[in-house]
Amino acid sequence: SSSSSSSSPSCSQRPRPSPRPFDNRPNFASLRWCKAGRPIQKAFSSLALCIVLLSWPVPNAQAVGSGLSREQARELLKSIGSHEALPALEEDPTILDFAFSDQMTMETPPGASPDAGQIASKSPYITVFENFLSEKECALLRALGQARLAPAKVVLDQSNWFDMQLTTRNNEQHYLTQKEEMEIPAIRHILKRMHRTARIPDAHSEGTQIGRYNVSTKYEGHLDTDPPNRVARPVTLIVYLSNVTEGGETLFPMDRTDCNAGWHEDPKTGERIYGAALCCKTPELDTPATVRVSPKMGRAVLFYNHFPDGSVDPRSTHIGCPVIQGVKWITQKWFRFEGYQNAQWSAGHPGFDPRFDGPPKAKGAEDLASNLFSVSQNGPRIFLNRNWLGASEPLLLAELSALAKAGEPDKWQRFDEGIHSFKLLASKARVLSRLQTPLNNSLPHEPTGFLAYRFRRQTKGEGGEPFQRLSPLTKATADALGTWGAARPATIFLPLPIGASTPPRPKFVFPRLGDCDPNDIQGCCSNPNLLAVEPSVDDALLLYSHTSDGTHDDYASIVRCPLSEGESIIMEIAFVFPGFTPVKQTQAIPTPAIESFTIEFENFATSPFQLYWKEPHGEKREVSMGELPAGPNTRSRFTTYNDHHWVVRTSSGKFVLEYTIEPDSPNHVSKALHKVPVGKREEL
């Protein structure tokens, strides 16, 4: 059938990654902001920049935040390669002022609070946030991208990460550089928020992408991740930077069969439509599982391309629907399993924000809001959600406290989500951890799991709990929960209230092997060099025992220290996955066993040509595959199959050549590649 995907043109549609700054790894000292009271690296380049910034003659220039005048901000932007963005930034000088205001006083929009976000799907795991970015933040990102947009590209294979594929994707994009991410305070503030929301270390992402979709521009159905081609992206975050009058939705077409790269018949008109266009314009045909997110300024959609064990979730396939009316601007963050862009801010760097970074101080009476701290970026990943339940579910907190007093201490039990309070708590735990524990897997390789809990009571002088690893489960814990071979990729520690008095704060330290004697609890707890966290009542301490690719984190060890006074009750909530086996990221995504080839058209002429794919059956109509740009030496690549026919015409429609994919084709230069020259003198 001509509507089947196997007989229609296709391509590896993963968006290609941002250029990796291999030669520009972060040096926190040399990248420090030049400001009074902060140390300056003695490297010549940084010293020169600091001298320029401190001595620039601007007696009449209006000041912006961080002690910089607008003129100094302009010079800094030039020094980090952002000069092309200056005209757009200067159209509204208040945006330039905002970009360089004091990061420590910048507000966080309500849509980025820990309680924000609506789960739109559990598999793939999709969460939608309203007001994730402010209007000024959206304007800043648009301005930084406006003058530097270039045609978007996709990953075609391991040897070609930088080609265009206009049939699949025809929007424009720009990537921020590492220097821009490190040096512009407002960008730092945005990026740290993105990483906290995804629960991914700051260094583990590609450069921030800014994209623009004009009317009719689109992105056909694709996965953002492609481990076989060394593009493994566990998480994607898309934020819309503009309102769109019509079209431009991000569509996850679960359970719809009319959205792939093939021919589909419109049930109303009988018209044959190629690709995802029919799927995009017929929301009335969406199934209960389909997720459709409309563009709205500041709205964000966060989705996970991999399961917790590292395997790919094929249902994370999504579509960028064509814009019908308006212009869609987005910023996009592709997170990685390992360091990539390596923009990160350690303690002492001006990007380090104590409002969100590191262990929080003791909670004061004024600390009533829910707030998320990134306590440790990796080795292990640790987060603390201040006022986790009390800010939104105070009755649930009191109910858990009563249950702890009446229940049997230290006894592991599974969550009974048939009980309202546990169903609510399970939902809060999944949102905090970004881990889903489906009870029934619908894919053969989808990991299943469940939630378990126990209450730990501790009194003054009690010996605490020695050095322990939380995953895999001990035999005693596994027996109590009726499981085996189970991993515990994440655990939440929640101090509960005891009566009307304020209980003492329990202390946890996180030693690495060799940091202290595992049997010397007091020595570990008194070591000032170890990371220590003292959560208050209702501060949920989240510890990941596994990295984002599912492998066990050898540094995920914890010691519970003795109490010096009073009594505490801690609820432990564990995410348990039986038979949890990490999947190596070189493993291929399951695909049908159909031999494919790459066809590459190269233009040797100075005029453009039109490329067409000819239907192999039926009317054998020619389907436009876009333009081969004017040369010389411009190229367009496609994935194709045996017996596919390709036609090249001039812009006026005059026939130039036809090429058929056959194993013995004259231009079959390698096992998988067909090269087709176009516009050579002998052809003309």
C-alpha positions as CSV (number, residue, x, y, z in Angstrom):
1,S,0.0,0.0,0.0
2,S,1.3,3.4,-0.9
3,S,0.2,4.7,2.6
4,S,2.6,2.4,4.5
5,S,5.6,3.9,6.1
6,S,7.9,1.4,4.6
7,S,7.2,2.5,1.1
8,S,7.5,6.2,1.8
9,P,10.6,8.3,2.3
10,S,11.9,8.4,5.8
11,C,15.0,9.6,7.6
12,S,16.7,9.4,10.9
13,Q,14.9,12.4,12.4
14,R,16.6,13.0,15.7
15,P,17.5,16.7,15.9
16,R,21.3,17.1,15.7
17,P,23.1,18.1,18.8
18,S,24.6,21.5,19.5
19,P,28.3,21.8,18.7
20,R,30.2,20.5,21.7
21,P,32.7,22.9,23.3
22,F,35.5,20.4,23.4
23,D,38.1,23.1,23.6
24,N,36.2,25.3,25.9
25,R,35.7,23.3,29.1
26,P,34.7,25.4,32.1
27,N,37.4,26.9,34.3
28,F,35.5,28.5,37.1
29,A,38.3,30.7,38.1
30,S,39.0,32.2,34.7
31,L,35.3,32.6,34.0
32,R,34.5,34.5,37.2
33,W,32.6,37.7,36.9
34,C,34.9,40.7,37.5
35,K,33.3,42.3,40.6
36,A,34.7,43.8,43.7
37,G,35.4,41.3,46.5
38,R,35.5,38.3,44.1
39,P,38.8,36.6,43.2
40,I,40.2,37.0,39.7
41,Q,42.2,34.4,37.9
42,K,45.7,35.4,37.0
43,A,45.3,34.1,33.5
44,F,46.1,36.9,31.0
45,S,42.8,36.7,29.1
46,S,40.6,37.0,32.1
47,L,42.8,39.7,33.7
48,A,42.5,41.7,30.5
49,L,38.7,41.4,30.5
50,C,38.5,42.4,34.1
51,I,40.7,45.5,33.5
52,V,38.5,46.5,30.6
53,L,35.3,46.1,32.6
54,L,36.6,47.9,35.7
55,S,38.2,50.8,33.9
56,W,35.8,51.5,31.1
57,P,35.0,55.2,30.9
58,V,31.3,55.5,31.2
59,P,30.6,58.5,33.5
60,N,27.2,59.2,32.0
61,A,26.1,55.7,31.2
62,Q,23.0,54.3,32.9
63,A,23.8,51.5,35.3
64,V,22.4,48.0,35.2
65,G,22.6,45.3,37.8
66,S,25.7,43.5,39.0
67,G,27.6,46.8,39.0
68,L,27.7,47.1,35.2
69,S,26.7,50.0,33.1
70,R,24.9,49.4,29.8
71,E,28.0,50.2,28.0
72,Q,30.0,47.6,30.0
73,A,27.3,45.1,29.4
74,R,27.6,45.7,25.7
75,E,31.3,45.3,25.8
76,L,31.0,42.0,27.7
77,L,28.5,40.7,25.2
78,K,31.0,41.5,22.4
79,S,33.8,39.8,24.3
80,I,31.9,36.5,24.5
81,G,30.8,36.5,20.9
82,S,27.3,37.9,21.3
83,H,27.7,41.1,19.3
84,E,25.2,40.0,16.6
85,A,22.5,39.9,19.3
86,L,23.1,43.5,20.4
87,P,20.7,45.3,17.9
88,A,17.8,43.1,19.1
89,L,18.7,43.7,22.8
90,E,19.0,47.4,22.3
91,E,15.5,47.7,20.8
92,D,14.3,47.5,24.4
93,P,17.1,48.5,26.7
94,T,15.2,47.3,29.8
95,I,15.8,43.7,28.5
96,L,19.6,44.4,28.5
97,D,19.2,45.8,32.0
98,F,17.3,42.7,33.1
99,A,19.9,40.3,31.5
100,F,22.7,41.8,33.7
101,S,20.7,42.5,36.9
102,D,21.8,40.8,40.1
103,Q,21.0,37.1,39.8
104,M,20.5,36.7,43.6
105,T,17.5,39.1,43.4
106,M,15.9,37.7,40.3
107,E,12.4,36.3,40.9
108,T,11.4,32.7,39.9
109,P,8.0,32.5,38.1
110,P,5.3,30.6,39.9
111,G,5.3,27.9,37.2
112,A,8.7,26.8,38.3
113,S,7.9,26.0,41.9
114,P,8.1,22.4,43.1
115,D,4.3,22.1,43.4
116,A,3.8,23.4,39.8
117,G,3.2,21.2,36.8
118,Q,0.5,18.9,35.6
119,I,1.3,15.4,34.6
120,A,-0.1,14.9,31.2
121,S,1.1,11.3,30.7
122,K,2.8,8.7,32.7
123,S,4.4,6.9,29.8
124,P,6.0,8.7,28.3
125,Y,6.3,10.8,31.4
126,I,5.1,14.3,30.3
127,T,4.6,17.3,32.6
128,V,3.3,20.7,31.5
129,F,4.1,23.9,33.4
130,E,2.3,27.2,33.1
131,N,4.4,30.4,33.6
132,F,7.7,28.6,33.7
133,L,9.4,31.6,32.2
134,S,8.5,35.3,32.6
135,E,7.7,37.6,29.7
136,K,11.1,39.3,30.2
137,E,12.9,36.0,30.1
138,C,11.1,35.0,26.9
139,A,12.0,38.4,25.4
140,L,15.6,38.0,26.3
141,L,15.9,34.6,24.7
142,R,14.2,35.8,21.5
143,A,16.6,38.7,21.3
144,L,19.6,36.5,21.8
145,G,18.5,34.3,18.9
146,Q,16.9,36.7,16.5
147,A,19.9,37.8,14.4
148,R,21.7,34.5,14.5
149,L,19.0,31.9,13.4
150,A,20.1,29.3,10.8
151,P,18.2,26.4,9.2
152,A,17.7,23.5,11.7
153,K,19.5,20.2,11.1
154,V,19.0,16.6,12.0
155,V,21.2,13.6,12.8
156,L,21.3,11.4,9.7
157,D,24.0,8.9,10.8
158,Q,27.1,8.6,13.0
159,S,29.3,10.3,10.3
160,N,26.9,13.1,9.5
161,W,25.6,15.2,12.4
162,F,25.2,18.5,10.6
163,D,22.9,18.1,7.6
164,M,19.6,19.7,6.7
165,Q,16.5,17.6,6.0
166,L,13.8,20.0,4.9
167,T,11.1,17.3,4.5
168,T,11.4,16.4,8.2
169,R,12.3,19.8,9.7
170,N,12.3,23.3,8.2
171,N,12.5,25.7,11.1
172,E,15.3,27.9,12.2
173,Q,17.5,27.7,15.3
174,H,20.5,29.0,17.2
175,Y,22.5,27.5,20.1
176,L,23.8,29.7,22.9
177,T,27.5,29.3,23.6
178,Q,29.0,28.0,26.8
179,K,30.3,31.6,27.5
180,E,26.9,33.1,27.1
181,E,25.4,30.5,29.5
182,M,28.1,31.1,32.0
183,E,28.4,34.9,31.9
184,I,24.9,36.3,31.4
185,P,23.2,36.3,34.9
186,A,19.6,36.0,33.6
187,I,20.6,33.1,31.4
188,R,22.2,31.4,34.4
189,H,19.1,31.9,36.4
190,I,17.0,30.3,33.7
191,L,19.3,27.3,33.1
192,K,19.6,26.4,36.7
193,R,15.8,26.4,36.9
194,M,15.6,24.0,33.9
195,H,18.1,21.6,35.4
196,R,16.5,21.6,38.8
197,T,13.1,20.9,37.2
198,A,14.5,17.9,35.2
199,R,16.6,16.7,38.2
200,I,19.7,16.6,35.9
201,P,23.2,18.0,36.8
202,D,23.9,21.4,35.4
203,A,26.8,20.1,33.2
204,H,24.7,17.4,31.6
205,S,23.0,19.1,28.7
206,E,23.6,20.5,25.2
207,G,23.7,24.2,24.5
208,T,20.5,26.0,24.9
209,Q,18.6,26.0,21.6
210,I,16.4,29.0,20.5
211,G,14.1,28.2,17.6
212,R,11.6,30.0,15.4
213,Y,8.8,28.4,13.4
214,N,7.1,30.7,10.8
215,V,3.8,29.8,9.1
216,S,3.9,26.3,7.6
217,T,7.2,25.4,9.3
218,K,7.1,22.0,11.1
219,Y,9.0,19.1,12.6
220,E,7.7,15.6,11.6
221,G,7.4,12.8,14.1
222,H,10.7,12.0,15.7
223,L,12.5,10.9,18.9
224,D,14.9,13.3,20.5
225,T,17.2,10.5,21.5
226,D,19.3,8.2,19.3
227,P,21.8,6.2,21.3
228,P,23.2,4.2,18.4
229,N,24.4,7.5,16.8
230,R,25.9,8.7,20.1
231,V,23.0,11.1,20.8
232,A,21.5,9.8,24.0
233,R,19.1,12.4,25.6
234,P,17.2,11.2,28.6
235,V,15.0,14.3,29.0
236,T,13.8,17.2,26.9
237,L,12.4,20.5,28.0
238,I,10.6,22.8,25.6
239,V,9.5,26.3,26.6
240,Y,7.3,28.5,24.3
241,L,8.6,32.0,24.0
242,S,5.6,33.5,22.2
243,N,1.9,33.1,21.7
244,V,0.7,31.5,18.5
245,T,-2.7,32.3,17.0
246,E,-3.2,28.9,15.4
247,G,-1.2,25.7,15.0
248,G,2.3,24.9,16.2
249,E,1.3,22.3,18.8
250,T,3.7,19.8,20.3
251,L,1.9,16.5,19.7
252,F,2.6,13.1,21.2
253,P,0.5,10.9,19.0
254,M,0.1,7.8,21.3
255,D,-2.3,5.3,19.9
256,R,-2.9,7.2,16.7
257,T,-1.9,5.4,13.4
258,D,-2.2,8.4,11.0
259,C,0.7,10.4,12.2
260,N,3.8,8.7,10.7
261,A,5.8,9.5,7.6
262,G,3.4,8.0,5.1
263,W,0.3,8.8,3.1
264,H,-3.0,9.1,5.0
265,E,-6.5,9.6,3.8
266,D,-8.6,12.5,5.4
267,P,-11.8,10.7,6.7
268,K,-13.8,13.8,5.8
269,T,-12.6,14.8,2.4
270,G,-10.9,11.6,1.1
271,E,-7.8,13.8,0.4
272,R,-4.4,12.0,0.6
273,I,-2.1,13.8,2.9
274,Y,1.5,13.1,3.6
275,G,3.1,13.0,7.1
276,A,1.8,14.4,10.3
277,A,-0.3,17.1,8.8
278,L,-3.6,15.2,9.0
279,C,-2.8,14.2,12.6
280,C,-2.1,17.8,13.5
281,K,-5.3,19.2,12.1
282,T,-7.7,16.6,13.5
283,P,-7.7,16.8,17.3
284,E,-11.1,15.3,17.3
285,L,-9.5,12.0,16.4
286,D,-7.1,12.0,19.4
287,T,-7.3,9.0,21.6
288,P,-7.4,9.3,25.4
289,A,-3.6,8.7,25.4
290,T,-2.8,11.4,22.9
291,V,-1.1,14.5,24.4
292,R,-1.4,17.8,22.5
293,V,0.3,20.9,24.0
294,S,-0.5,24.3,22.4
295,P,2.1,27.1,22.4
296,K,1.7,29.8,25.0
297,M,4.3,32.2,26.1
298,G,6.1,30.9,29.2
299,R,4.5,27.4,29.1
300,A,6.9,24.5,29.3
301,V,6.6,20.8,28.5
302,L,9.0,18.4,30.1
303,F,9.2,14.8,28.8
304,Y,11.4,11.8,29.4
305,N,12.8,9.9,26.3
306,H,14.2,7.1,28.4
307,F,12.9,4.8,31.2
308,P,14.6,4.9,34.6
309,D,16.8,1.9,33.5
310,G,18.2,3.8,30.6
311,S,16.2,2.1,27.8
312,V,14.4,4.2,25.2
313,D,10.7,5.0,25.6
314,P,9.5,4.8,21.9
315,R,6.2,6.5,22.9
316,S,8.2,9.8,23.4
317,T,7.9,10.2,19.7
318,H,6.5,13.7,19.1
319,I,5.6,16.2,16.4
320,G,6.1,19.9,15.9
321,C,2.9,20.7,14.1
322,P,2.9,23.3,11.3
323,V,2.2,26.9,12.4
324,I,-1.0,28.1,10.7
325,Q,-1.1,31.7,11.9
326,G,1.5,33.5,13.9
327,V,5.2,32.8,14.7
328,K,6.3,30.2,17.2
329,W,9.4,30.8,19.2
330,I,10.7,28.2,21.6
331,T,13.8,27.5,23.7
332,Q,14.7,23.9,24.1
333,K,17.0,22.0,26.4
334,W,18.3,18.5,25.6
335,F,19.7,16.9,28.7
336,R,22.4,14.3,28.5
337,F,23.5,11.3,30.5
338,E,27.0,12.8,30.9
339,G,28.7,16.2,30.8
340,Y,28.4,17.9,27.4
341,Q,28.0,21.7,27.4
342,N,29.6,21.7,30.8
343,A,28.1,25.0,32.0
344,Q,28.2,24.7,35.7
345,W,28.6,26.9,38.8
346,S,30.4,25.7,41.9
347,A,30.4,27.4,45.2
348,G,32.3,30.8,44.9
349,H,31.2,31.3,41.3
350,P,28.7,34.2,40.9
351,G,26.3,31.7,39.3
352,F,26.1,29.8,42.5
353,D,22.7,30.8,44.1
354,P,22.3,29.9,47.8
355,R,18.6,30.2,47.4
356,F,18.6,27.0,45.4
357,D,22.2,25.5,45.5
358,G,23.8,23.5,48.3
359,P,22.4,22.4,51.7
360,P,19.8,24.9,52.9
361,K,20.2,26.8,56.2
362,A,17.9,26.0,59.2
363,K,14.3,26.8,58.3
364,G,13.0,30.1,59.8
365,A,9.5,31.0,60.7
366,E,9.3,33.0,57.5
367,D,10.1,30.0,55.3
368,L,6.6,28.9,54.4
369,A,6.8,28.4,50.7
370,S,7.8,25.1,48.9
371,N,11.3,25.4,47.5
372,L,13.7,23.0,45.8
373,F,17.4,22.9,46.6
374,S,20.0,21.2,44.4
375,V,22.1,19.9,47.3
376,S,24.5,17.8,45.2
377,Q,24.8,17.7,41.4
378,N,26.2,14.2,41.2
379,G,28.1,11.6,43.1
380,P,25.3,11.3,44.3
381,R,22.4,13.5,43.1
382,I,20.6,15.0,46.1
383,F,17.7,17.4,46.3
384,L,15.8,18.9,49.2
385,N,12.2,20.1,48.8
386,R,11.5,22.5,51.6
387,N,7.9,22.4,53.0
388,W,7.1,19.5,50.7
389,L,3.6,18.6,52.1
390,G,2.7,21.4,54.5
391,A,2.6,24.1,51.8
392,S,-0.1,22.2,49.9
393,E,-1.3,19.2,51.9
394,P,-1.0,20.1,55.7
395,L,-3.7,17.5,56.6
396,L,-1.7,14.7,54.9
397,L,1.4,15.6,56.9
398,A,-0.6,15.4,60.2
399,E,-2.1,12.1,59.1
400,L,1.3,10.6,58.3
401,S,2.6,11.7,61.7
402,A,-0.3,9.9,63.5
403,L,0.2,6.8,61.4
404,A,3.9,6.7,62.3
405,K,3.1,6.8,66.0
406,A,0.6,4.0,65.8
407,G,2.5,1.8,63.3
408,E,5.3,-0.7,63.7
409,P,8.7,1.0,63.3
410,D,11.3,-0.1,60.8
411,K,8.8,-2.3,59.0
412,W,8.8,-2.0,55.2
413,Q,5.4,-2.0,53.5
414,R,4.1,-1.4,50.0
415,F,2.0,1.6,49.3
416,D,-1.7,0.9,49.1
417,E,-2.9,3.4,46.6
418,G,-6.5,2.4,47.2
419,I,-6.2,4.5,50.3
420,H,-6.7,8.2,49.5
421,S,-3.8,9.5,51.6
422,F,-1.3,7.0,50.1
423,K,-2.5,7.7,46.6
424,L,-1.9,11.5,47.2
425,L,1.5,10.8,48.7
426,A,2.5,8.6,45.8
427,S,1.6,11.3,43.4
428,K,3.7,13.8,45.3
429,A,6.6,11.4,45.5
430,R,6.5,10.8,41.7
431,V,6.5,14.5,41.0
432,L,9.4,15.1,43.3
433,S,11.5,12.2,42.0
434,R,10.4,12.4,38.3
435,L,10.2,8.6,38.5
436,Q,7.1,6.7,37.4
437,T,6.3,3.3,38.9
438,P,3.7,1.8,36.5
439,L,1.9,-1.2,38.0
440,N,1.4,-2.9,34.6
441,N,3.9,-2.5,31.8
442,S,2.5,-2.2,28.3
443,L,5.8,-2.5,26.5
444,P,8.0,-5.7,26.6
445,H,11.1,-3.8,27.9
446,E,9.3,-1.2,30.1
447,P,10.5,-1.5,33.7
448,T,7.8,-1.8,36.4
449,G,8.0,-0.8,40.0
450,F,6.2,0.2,43.1
451,L,6.5,2.5,46.1
452,A,7.3,1.2,49.6
453,Y,7.7,3.0,53.0
454,R,8.8,2.6,56.6
455,F,8.9,4.8,59.7
456,R,12.2,5.2,61.6
457,R,12.1,6.5,65.2
458,Q,15.2,8.0,66.8
459,T,15.8,9.2,70.3
460,K,18.6,11.2,72.1
461,G,21.8,9.3,72.3
462,E,20.8,6.5,69.9
463,G,23.7,5.3,67.9
464,G,22.4,6.4,64.5
465,E,22.7,4.3,61.4
466,P,26.1,3.3,59.9
467,F,27.4,3.7,56.4
468,Q,25.0,2.0,54.0
469,R,24.1,1.8,50.3
470,L,20.4,1.9,49.5
471,S,20.5,-0.1,46.2
472,P,20.1,-3.0,45.5
473,L,17.7,-3.9,48.3
474,T,19.1,-6.0,51.2
475,K,17.8,-9.5,51.5
476,A,15.7,-8.6,54.6
477,T,14.1,-5.7,52.8
478,A,13.4,-7.7,49.7
479,D,11.9,-10.5,51.7
480,A,9.7,-8.0,53.6
481,L,8.4,-6.6,50.3
482,G,8.0,-9.9,48.5
483,T,10.4,-9.1,45.7
484,W,13.9,-10.1,44.5
485,G,16.7,-8.7,42.4
486,A,15.2,-5.3,43.0
487,A,16.9,-1.9,42.7
488,R,16.1,1.2,44.7
489,P,17.0,4.1,42.3
490,A,15.6,6.8,44.6
491,T,14.6,7.3,48.3
492,I,12.8,10.2,50.0
493,F,13.6,10.9,53.7
494,L,10.8,13.0,55.3
495,P,11.0,14.2,59.0
496,L,7.6,14.2,60.5
497,P,6.2,16.4,63.3
498,I,5.9,15.1,66.8
499,G,3.1,16.7,68.8
500,A,3.1,20.5,69.2
501,S,6.8,20.8,69.8
502,T,9.4,21.2,67.1
503,P,11.6,18.1,67.0
504,P,15.4,18.3,66.5
505,R,16.6,18.2,62.9
506,P,18.1,14.8,62.0
507,K,21.5,14.9,60.4
508,F,22.6,12.9,57.4
509,V,26.1,12.8,55.9
510,F,27.1,11.4,52.5
511,P,30.6,9.9,52.6
512,R,32.4,8.4,49.7
513,L,34.5,5.3,50.0
514,G,37.6,6.2,52.0
515,D,36.2,9.4,53.4
516,C,35.6,7.9,56.8
517,D,35.5,4.5,58.6
518,P,32.1,2.9,57.8
519,N,31.9,1.6,61.3
520,D,32.8,4.9,63.0
521,I,29.5,6.7,62.9
522,Q,30.7,9.5,65.2
523,G,33.8,10.0,63.1
524,C,31.8,10.3,59.9
525,C,29.3,12.6,61.4
526,S,32.0,15.0,62.9
527,N,34.0,15.1,59.7
528,P,33.7,18.8,58.4
529,N,34.8,17.7,54.9
530,L,31.7,15.5,54.3
531,L,28.5,16.8,52.8
532,A,26.0,17.1,55.6
533,V,22.2,17.8,55.4
534,E,19.9,18.6,58.3
535,P,16.3,18.6,57.0
536,S,13.6,20.2,59.1
537,V,10.1,18.8,59.6
538,D,8.4,18.5,56.2
539,D,11.7,18.9,54.2
540,A,11.8,16.0,51.8
541,L,15.4,14.9,51.2
542,L,15.6,13.1,47.8
543,L,18.6,10.8,47.2
544,Y,19.2,9.1,43.9
545,S,21.1,5.8,44.2
546,H,21.3,5.4,40.4
547,T,22.4,7.9,37.7
548,S,20.0,9.0,35.0
549,D,21.1,6.2,32.7
550,G,20.1,3.6,35.3
551,T,23.6,2.5,36.5
552,H,24.3,2.3,40.2
553,D,26.0,5.4,41.7
554,D,28.8,4.1,43.7
555,Y,28.9,7.3,45.7
556,A,25.3,7.0,46.8
557,S,26.0,6.2,50.5
558,I,24.4,7.7,53.6
559,V,25.0,7.8,57.3
560,R,22.3,8.8,59.8
561,C,23.9,10.5,62.7
562,P,23.0,10.2,66.5
563,L,20.6,12.8,67.9
564,S,22.0,15.1,70.6
565,E,18.6,15.8,72.0
566,G,14.9,15.0,71.7
567,E,13.2,12.5,69.4
568,S,12.6,12.4,65.6
569,I,10.5,10.3,63.3
570,I,11.5,9.9,59.7
571,M,9.4,8.4,56.9
572,E,11.4,6.7,54.2
573,I,9.8,6.3,50.8
574,A,11.5,4.0,48.4
575,F,11.1,3.6,44.7
576,V,11.5,-0.2,44.1
577,F,12.1,-1.7,40.6
578,P,12.3,-5.6,40.6
579,G,14.6,-7.0,37.9
580,F,16.1,-3.6,37.2
581,T,18.9,-4.0,34.6
582,P,20.5,-0.9,33.2
583,V,20.6,-0.7,29.4
584,K,23.8,0.4,27.7
585,Q,23.3,3.5,25.6
586,T,24.9,1.9,22.5
587,Q,21.9,-0.4,22.3
588,A,19.9,0.2,19.2
589,I,16.3,1.3,19.3
590,P,14.2,-1.6,18.0
591,T,13.3,-1.1,14.3
592,P,11.9,-3.3,11.6
593,A,14.6,-5.3,9.8
594,I,14.4,-3.4,6.5
595,E,17.6,-2.5,4.7
596,S,17.9,1.2,4.2
597,F,20.3,3.4,2.2
598,T,21.3,7.0,2.3
599,I,21.0,9.1,-0.9
600,E,23.0,12.2,-1.2
601,F,22.4,14.9,-3.8
602,E,25.2,17.3,-4.4
603,N,24.7,20.5,-6.4
604,F,27.6,21.7,-8.6
605,A,25.6,24.5,-10.2
606,T,24.9,28.0,-8.9
607,S,21.2,27.6,-9.2
608,P,18.9,25.6,-7.0
609,F,17.0,22.4,-7.9
610,Q,13.8,20.7,-6.7
611,L,13.9,17.2,-5.4
612,Y,11.0,14.7,-5.6
613,W,10.3,11.2,-4.5
614,K,8.2,9.2,-6.9
615,E,5.5,6.9,-5.4
616,P,6.5,3.3,-6.1
617,H,2.9,2.2,-6.6
618,G,-0.5,3.5,-7.9
619,E,-0.3,6.8,-9.7
620,K,3.5,7.2,-9.1
621,R,3.0,10.8,-8.3
622,E,6.1,13.0,-7.5
623,V,6.2,14.1,-3.9
624,S,8.2,17.3,-3.2
625,M,11.1,16.6,-0.9
626,G,12.2,20.2,-0.8
627,E,14.9,22.3,-2.5
628,L,18.5,21.4,-3.2
629,P,20.1,24.8,-2.4
630,A,22.2,26.6,-5.0
631,G,25.7,25.4,-5.1
632,P,28.4,24.7,-5.7
633,N,28.9,21.8,-3.3
634,T,25.6,22.0,-1.4
635,R,24.1,18.7,-0.3
636,S,20.8,17.2,0.8
637,R,20.5,13.7,2.3
638,F,17.7,11.3,2.8
639,T,17.2,7.8,4.1
640,T,15.6,5.6,1.4
641,Y,15.0,2.0,0.4
642,N,15.4,-0.4,-2.6
643,D,13.4,0.4,-5.7
644,H,12.7,3.9,-4.6
645,H,12.7,6.5,-7.4
646,W,14.0,10.0,-7.1
647,V,13.5,12.9,-9.6
648,V,15.4,16.1,-9.9
649,R,13.9,19.2,-11.7
650,T,14.9,22.8,-12.2
651,S,13.0,25.5,-10.3
652,S,10.8,26.0,-13.4
653,G,9.9,22.3,-13.4
654,K,12.2,21.1,-16.2
655,F,13.3,17.5,-15.9
656,V,17.0,17.0,-15.1
657,L,17.4,13.3,-14.0
658,E,15.8,10.3,-12.4
659,Y,17.6,8.0,-10.0
660,T,16.5,4.5,-8.8
661,I,17.9,2.9,-5.7
662,E,19.3,-0.5,-6.7
663,P,22.2,-2.5,-5.2
664,D,24.1,-2.2,-8.5
665,S,23.4,1.5,-9.2
666,P,26.4,3.2,-10.7
667,N,26.6,5.8,-8.0
668,H,26.3,3.2,-5.2
669,V,29.7,4.3,-3.7
670,S,29.4,2.2,-0.5
671,K,27.2,-0.4,1.1
672,A,24.8,2.2,2.4
673,L,25.4,5.4,0.4
674,H,24.3,6.5,-3.0
675,K,25.8,9.8,-4.3
676,V,24.0,11.7,-7.0
677,P,25.8,14.7,-8.6
678,V,23.4,17.4,-9.9
679,G,24.2,20.4,-12.2
680,K,27.5,19.2,-13.6
681,R,28.4,20.7,-17.0
682,E,27.9,17.5,-19.0
683,E,24.3,17.2,-17.6
684,L,23.5,20.8,-18.6
